[in-house]
Every structure is written in structure tokens, then in C-alpha cells.
Amino acid sequence: MSNADPSAQRAKQAIREHIWSLLERHLAVEPGVSGHIPAFFGADTAAELLTTLPPWKSARVIKANPDRAQLPARVHALENGKTVYMAIPNLATVQPFYLLDPATLPPPVAQAAAHQVAATLAHTVTIDAMPTLDLVVCGSVAVNADGARVGKGAGYSDLELALLAEAGLIGSHTIIVTTVHPIQIVNGSLPETPHDFRVDAIITPETIITCPPVRRPDGVLWDHLTPEKIATIPVLASRALHRNEHKTE
């Protein structure tokens, strides 16, 4: 699917398997977490703690992942009157984000926080129709105190942020956070590749960890994507075509 470093990918998968196993062993998730962003017990408490962060309070426009672990955060955002852009699973359409505007959603607005409901209520938008983002909520399988993270392995979160950065919608002002169970916090380094991003803050049900200043993605690393990967994601295929047309002008 991509040209990523195979050794880094193997190391990341070993970490995922370890964290998924630990979460199940400690009864921190429902069985069957493997392959997913963990919907950990206490996610609602972590989301409540997230709402105490000053960047959350000041944020007006948020981008959030569609996973169940971050559902409580999306609920809080809508109930707090924030506009939420939620990625369509697998970036499956040319308009790859749901626009969740509490001013236009039917009550109760929180119901649209679930991606299955958003699919029936929300409009979808292109990246070009989106405003700059104040805050990003992402899911993680593992994360460390430096803000390095490992996702579930599909690479969609990295692509979403890269596309948004390339469009100028994410910059140094944008705060990136993740909510996790304490078991998901790893001591020591995590394997990283050039397309990975780091988070500014980690929120568990018990605490907020502020990470060092982090790098932001500059844009899509097109040479790290195979033609097959580009072809399977409509927004990538569309932008690749646009890029090629500009090169031939």
C-alpha cells in the first residue's frame, strides 16, 4: 500500500499487538479490540477532562476521528456549540469529511457525533470548503510523553492531517490531542516515519500530559504512496490528477 520503512512498520505492529493484549488482559476494553483504536473504559471521563483544556475552550472549529473511543469528545464539542469536521471512514469519498454544525443539526445535536448517524444527517464537504482548524482530536493505539503516537495501522489519520496541512488548514496554531487509557502510554521511544505526526497533549481519565513542541505535517508525501494506495482513496486520486495537470501546464 505504501513505501514506508518495513522495519518501522513491523515495530509498530508489535507495539499495537502488545497494547491490545494488555488492554484486554486488564479488562480496560471490551473483547475484540485488536485492529481498532481502543474504545477504552473511561473514555467519557477523559473527554470531560479534555474540555478543561484552555485550547479546547477557545476552539471553534475541530477535526475529529470517527472512532468510538473519541465519541464522547465529539459529543462534548457539539454540545459546546463547536463545529466538528469528522473524517468519513477510510476517506471513502471525494468529499471526505462530515460537516457537523450544531446550528443546523436537528436536536439533539449530540446524536450526530456517532459516525453512523452523521452519515444520515450531515453534509459531506471537500477539503477546499473547510476553514482553518483550531484543534484536532485523534485516536491512538499507543503514545508516549514526547507526543509520538502509533495508530491502528491503516494510515488514514496521517493522510487526513497531511491533506489538511497541504491545504493550509493546519498550522502552528492548531492543537492536536489524543484521548487514551493509561495502559496505552508507552515509556520510551516509539518508531516513527516521515509521515507521522505528534500530539500536543495526551488526556487519560485521570490526567493531562502536555507534550514538548511538536512538528506539524507539511503536506502529503506523495513519493511515499504507491499508485494503488492513491487509486483507492478518491480524494488522493483527485488531488494527484490535479497535481499532474499542473505539472504538464
C-alpha positions, 0 to 999 in steps of 0.5 A, a space after each residue: 500500500 505504501 513505501 514506508 520503512 518495513 522495519 518501522 512498520 513491523 515495530 509498530 505492529 508489535 507495539 499495537 499487538 502488545 497494547 491490545 493484549 494488555 488492554 484486554 488482559 486488564 479488562 480496560 476494553 471490551 473483547 475484540 479490540 485488536 485492529 481498532 483504536 481502543 474504545 477504552 473504559 473511561 473514555 467519557 471521563 477523559 473527554 470531560 477532562 479534555 474540555 478543561 483544556 484552555 485550547 479546547 475552550 477557545 476552539 471553534 472549529 475541530 477535526 475529529 476521528 470517527 472512532 468510538 473511543 473519541 465519541 464522547 469528545 465529539 459529543 462534548 464539542 457539539 454540545 459546546 456549540 463547536 463545529 466538528 469536521 469528522 473524517 468519513 471512514 477510510 476517506 471513502 469519498 471525494 468529499 471526505 469529511 462530515 460537516 457537523 454544525 450544531 446550528 443546523 443539526 436537528 436536536 439533539 445535536 449530540 446524536 450526530 457525533 456517532 459516525 453512523 448517524 452523521 452519515 444520515 444527517 450531515 453534509 459531506 464537504 471537500 477539503 477546499 470548503 473547510 476553514 482553518 482548524 483550531 484543534 484536532 482530536 485523534 485516536 491512538 493505539 499507543 503514545 508516549 510523553 514526547 507526543 509520538 503516537 502509533 495508530 491502528 495501522 491503516 494510515 488514514 489519520 496521517 493522510 487526513 492531517 497531511 491533506 489538511 496541512 497541504 491545504 493550509 488548514 493546519 498550522 502552528 496554531 492548531 492543537 492536536 490531542 489524543 484521548 487514551 487509557 493509561 495502559 496505552 502510554 508507552 515509556 520510551 521511544 516509539 518508531 516513527 516515519 516521515 509521515 507521522 505526526 505528534 500530539 500536543 497533549 495526551 488526556 487519560 481519565 485521570 490526567 493531562 500530559 502536555 507534550 514538548 513542541 511538536 512538528 506539524 505535517 507539511 503536506 502529503 508525501 506523495 513519493 511515499 504512496 504507491 499508485 494503488 494506495 492513491 487509486 483507492 482513496 478518491 480524494 488522493 486520486 483527485 488531488 494527484 490528477 490535479 497535481 499532474 495537470 499542473 505539472 504538464 501546464 
